[in-house]
Amino acid sequence: MGVAGVGWAESYMGRLRAVAGDQVLLFVGARGIVRDEAGRLLLIRRADNGYWALPAGAMEVGESIAECAAREVYEETGLTVREATPFALYSGAAHIRTDMFGNTYQLHVTVFRVDEWSGELRRETDETTDAGFFPLDALPEPLAASIPGTLDDLATFEHTGRLILA
């Protein structure tokens, strides 16, 4: 779902894909890293492919990238982001991906560390079949390929305080 319950076909990316056909599109989006008081990582199990992933998605027109991150976390987990810090920006040729539907995108994704959140975790949503907090040494499978690198970048950011540009 997109802004205020808008489905894929009505979302900005859905409408753009319908017009662009099989051209490579720029995908502007956000990803959120949420941890609990024990340092466990929040992961969602995606309904579309079954992979465990970080809450993430595409930005909609009129939305800031921080609003996008907060919306995606809420839509996929029911948690409300109160404060978040951007720590990585992924773009460029190394971030060209083809999805399971054969659509190719060049990602421009900002990753946020969620520093403060509230609410009760919803384990199932329109976009997820499960969600939970996991210790970093016991992450579930199948795991989205982006998670190990994103966690490494978060560790680097927390050690250096420098935004990761990749």
C-alpha positions, 0 to 999 in steps of 0.5 A: 500500500502507498500513501493513505492506503493507496495500492501499487497500481495507484501509487506514483511508482505504479502509475509511472511503471504503467507509462514507462513500460520496461524502461529502467526507472529511478526508484526513490525510497527509504528503509528503516532500521528499528531496534528494541531495548535489547538491541534486537532488529525488527524484520518484516516477512514480505507478503510478495516474496517471503523474504525477511526484510527491513521496513522499506518502500517508495516515496510518494509525491509530496512526501519527504524522504523522512516521511516516507521512512516513517510511513513505510515503518508504520504501514508494515509494522504498526509502529510510529517513528518518533525520531530517526537519523539518516545514516546511508544513501544508496544510489548509482550503478551498483544499486540497479535491481530487477524485481521478481516481476522483471521491472528494473530500477536504479535505487536511490534509497536513504536508510534511517536508524529509528532512534525513538518509536512507539506503538504495538507491533502488528505481525501481519499487514497488507504487505507482510505475513509476519514481523518480529524482533531478532537478535543480530546473531540469529536472523531468520531465513530467507533474508533479504540480500540488502540486510548484511551490508546495511547493518555493516554501514550502520555500524560504520556510521555509529563508529565514525558519525559519517553518512555512508554514500554508496 
